[in-house]
Amino acid sequence: MNFRSLVSTDVWRDLIDRGRRRTYPSNSVLLAQGESPGSVIALVDGLVKVVQSNENGDALTLMLRGPGEVLGEMGALLGRPRSATVTAARRCTGFVLPAHAFRGYVERHRLEPVIYQLTVERLNSHERLRADLVHLPPTGRMARVVSHLADEVGHPQGAAGLLVELGMPRAELATMAAMRRSSALVALGQLQSAGILTLGRRRLTITDVVRLRAAARGEEIADAERRENTSPAM
């Protein structure tokens, strides 16, 4: 779910038409944590990484976002500093709209319920992810994070697969899964060895979505394989 999926084509087009087109090179900062919320960005192409830093300066990758997102909308609506930094994971194109113009756009199209729904859904999704990670074994943690990213930015690949563009080193998945880097890489290797996914330099291809979801629920990979092999033919 993203902003674009919740509004009509005409409403999305009105937002784009009112913005100024801008291209962001890979690794450039679109929005910086703590800065004044002077604008929003409607993302039409590319992939961004949302990172939050704590008081100690530790950076936590929260999520990836793709086309159809509006970035910085809550800060613009509430008049609060940016709560996270948004960086281009690869080259991006967006349309920049001043905060006051975005507020007028929201009021004109009566989009307050849409933004509220999107905010609540994302908060709930993030809370579910955090809660699940507490109880899952290492491989399950990694499967849960990959499953979450597939829901957010996955694209169909082949007959039944999903491609997840990361735009970042795989080791950064460790922070998302609340794991040490070495443990995260081992867990990814186990998922690959089981034929559930294949690893690219900055991408993942999920080849067995059903077994990934099972692993994300904490089921042992071997148990999922055994059930699959003994299930009656259809």
C-alpha positions, 0 to 999 in steps of 0.5 A: 500500500502506498499513497498512489494506490489510495487515490485516483489517477486524476488526484495523483496527476494533480499532485504531480502537475503542481510539483517541480520535477527533480532527479536525485543521484544514487546515495543522495539525501532527499530529506534529512532527519531534524530539518524543517519540513518545507516540502514534500516529494512525490516519488515517480521512479527509483527506490529510497531508503528511510533511516532513523538515527538515535541520540548515540548516532546509531543509524537504523534502516527502517524501510524501503519505499518505491514509486507512488510514495509521498515523502515527508507528508506528515512533517508537512501536515503537522509542522514538525521536523523530519523524523528520519532521513530519506536517501536515494538507494538508486537514481530517483525522480520526484516532484517537489511540492512546497509544504503549504501547497501540499496542505492545500492539495490535501484539503482540496481533495479531502485526503485527510482520511487517506493519509490517516489510513496510510499512516496507521497501516504503516505504524501497525505493520512496523509494530507487527514486524518489531513484535515478530522479530522478538520471538523468531529464530535467526532464519525466521527473523531474516525471512520476516524482514525479506517478506516485509520488504517483498510486500513493500517494494517487491515486483513479480519475477518470472512465473511465481517469484518476486524481485526485491531491489535493495539498493544497499548492501545485504549486510544492512538487512541485519539492522532491520532484523535486529541481528548481528551482521554475521548471523544475518549473512548466515541466515540469508545463506540458509534461505538461499541453500533451501531454494527459497531465494537467490542473492544478488549484489543489491537485490534478492529474488524470492523463488518460493514465496510460500516457504518464505512466508512459512519461515517468516512465521517461525516454521523450520525450513526442513519442516516446510520442505517435508510438508511440501514433499508429502502433500498429495498431488493435485 
